[in-house]
């Protein structure tokens, strides 16, 4: 089984409930077990400023699914939560589930890039990930989580300290 880290985000339609419901749905993915969940964080939106702050967390899964099958399952969960994919990038959304890391794999596919293409610069990903990551975690490209944290300011991030 591979250890996979999933970034969760929501800023519409009761975001805390969206994330709780998404975690419940993650437990029902075949051949996959939920291993850990970070605290809940609030972050400023990356896209248009006229949207609510995001609620974010990171979950660790153990799965025997291949990467694209897991991606399909995550996208089905997003759709079930009212996710609408629009041309506008980083706009408001009911639910966003991103594969951040998939074991020690480097994946470059038209549908999936792992490690997640911009996670190194996103405090709302790195700090929750650090709560639940395996000690000494290194990305498949050789960078350590500790190095990424040192280069990514905590600014604009608020740890609520609440478990989902």
N, C-alpha and C positions, 0 to 999 in steps of 0.2 A: 504494500500500500504506500501511496505517496502522501506526504504532509503538504497540504495546500492551504494557503492563506487567502481569505476573501475579504475585500474591503466592502463595507456596507455604508450606504448614505441615503438620506431622505431629507427633503425640506418642504414637502406638501402632505396634506391629508393626514394629520396627526403623525408626524415623523417617528416618535418613539414607538407608537403602536405598529407602524409599518415595519420598523426594524425588528420588533419582537415577533411579529407574524412571519417575517422573512427567516428568522432563526428557526422558528418552528418548521417552516417549509424545508430548510436545509437538512433537518433531521430525517426527512422523508425521502431524500434522494437515495436511490438504490446504491448498494455497495459503498456507502459513504457514512461515516460517523462524525458527529460534531465533537471536537476534542477540547476546545477552549473558546472563550469569548472575552474580549477586552471590555474595559469600562466604556461608558458612553461619553462622547465628546461633542462640543459645539464648535463649528468653524464658519468663517466667513465664506460666502460663495466665490468661486473662481470666475464665473461668468458675469452676466449682467448684474449690476449692483442693486437693482430694484427687486430683489427676491429675498425670501427669508433665509436665515442662517441654516446651515446643514447640521443634522445629527449624524454622527459617524461612529463606527466601531469596526473592529476586525475580528473575524472568526477563523479558527484553525479547524480544518477538516482532515480526516484520513480517508482516502478514497482509492479504489482500484479502477475507477473509471478512467478512460483516456481523456486528455484535455478537452477536445472538442465536444465530447459527450457531456462532460461537466458544464462546459459553457452553455450548451443547449438547455440543460436543466436549470441553470441560473437565469437564463433569458426567459424561460417559461415562468419561473417564479416572479420575475420583474413584470411580465405581461399580466399575470394573475393579480398583481398589486396595482394595476392601472398604469404601468409605465408606457409612455408614448415616445417613441424615438422620432425626434424632429431634426431638421437641418441645423438648428441652433445648438451649438456645442456649449456645454456647461450651463444650460438653462435649468430652471426648477424641475424637480421630478419627484414622483412618489417613492421610487425605489431605484437604487443603483447598486448592482452587485458586480464587483470587478475581481477577476483572478489576479492576485498580486504576484504570488510565487507558486510554482507547481513542482514540489520536490526540488531537485537540483537541476531542473531542465531549463534550457534556453529554447524558447519557442518563437518563431517568426513566421506567422501564417497570416493570410489576408484577413482572418477573423480574430486572431488572438496573438498578442505579443506578451511574452513572459521572460524576465520580470516585467511587470506593468510599466509601460513606456515612460511614465513621468513620476513614478512613486518616490524617487530619490529626492524630489523637491516638495513633497506634500506632507506637511506636519500632521495633517489629519489622517494620514495613512501610517507614517513612521512611528509616531508616539503610541498609538493603540497597538500596533504590531509589536513594539518593544515589550509591552506588558505580557504578551502571551507567546512570544517567539522562543524557540529552543535556544539555550545559552550558546553564545558564539555564532549566531546565525550569519551565514555568508550567502550572498546571492550567487547564482550560477555564473555570473560574470566576474566573481572574485571579490566584489566589494562587501565589506562587513556592515551589518546593521549599525554597529557603533560608529563607524565612519560616516554613514549617511545621517545619523542623528546629530553628530557634531557639526555637520555642514548645513543643517536645516533648522532655522529658528522656530521656536515655539509660538511666536507672535501670532495673535489672532485666534489661538486655539484655547478652548476652555474645557478642562476635564471635569465632568460632572460627578465622576466617581461612583456612578450608579451602575450596577450590573444590569444587563438587559435581561 
